[in-house]
């Protein structure tokens, strides 16, 4: 199985970049993982929220294959504890999902077209985090999930 995380916009925060790099190095020992950064929409200030979501949606959907299992990281999605998330990952591997794609949307969420294409929505928290921080949190949780699957001592309960 391959896991892809699609994000809108790059981050300039050095601590986020460093954290992502640390967990990307750790994660490569467990799974084929790809981080896709879609550039910020040009002239976004001149677009309405719906226009911006539509433009971002076009770019997101170009990155998603027909057979990909698409999960939107969305505040209205299903929440998991870390152990539950590891079980979710394991179930996807067992059920022969070839490419599991997670998406962090832009500041206004997702277009209707992206919601319609999605197989599932998942929430990392009821709180709102910056789009830059979410990529770090999510990659760390992926790493944590795989250490739980392998029975390694990273996660404590």
C-alpha positions, 0 to 999 in steps of 0.5 A: 500500500502507498499513502499520499498526503496532499496539502494546499500551500507550502509552509515557511515555518522552519520548525514545521518543516523540520518536524515533517522531515523528522517524521518522513525519515522515520515513516519511510521504514514502514510505508511508501509515503508521498507528500504532495504540496499543491501551490497556493492559488494565484490571485486568491485575494481576487476570488470568492471563497467558493471560487478559491475552493473550486480552483483548489478542488481542480488541483486536488482532483488532478492528483487523485486516481480513479482507484485511490481511496480518498480521505478528506481531513475535515472537521466534520469527519470521523475521529479516532484515537491513535490505536483506532487509527492504527487499526484503520490503517491495518484494515486498509492494508488488509482490504487491498487498498493500493493508494490511500490518499489523505487531503488537507484542504485550503483555508475554506475547506473543500469544493463540492466536487472534492466532497463528492469524490471522497470515500471518507472524511476524517477529523484529527480534532474538534479544534482548528489547527493551521494547515501547516501544523496539520501536515506535521500532526498527521505525519506524526500520527501515521508514524505512531500508527505504524509503530502501534501496528508493529508493537514498537514502544513509541506509543504509551497507554 
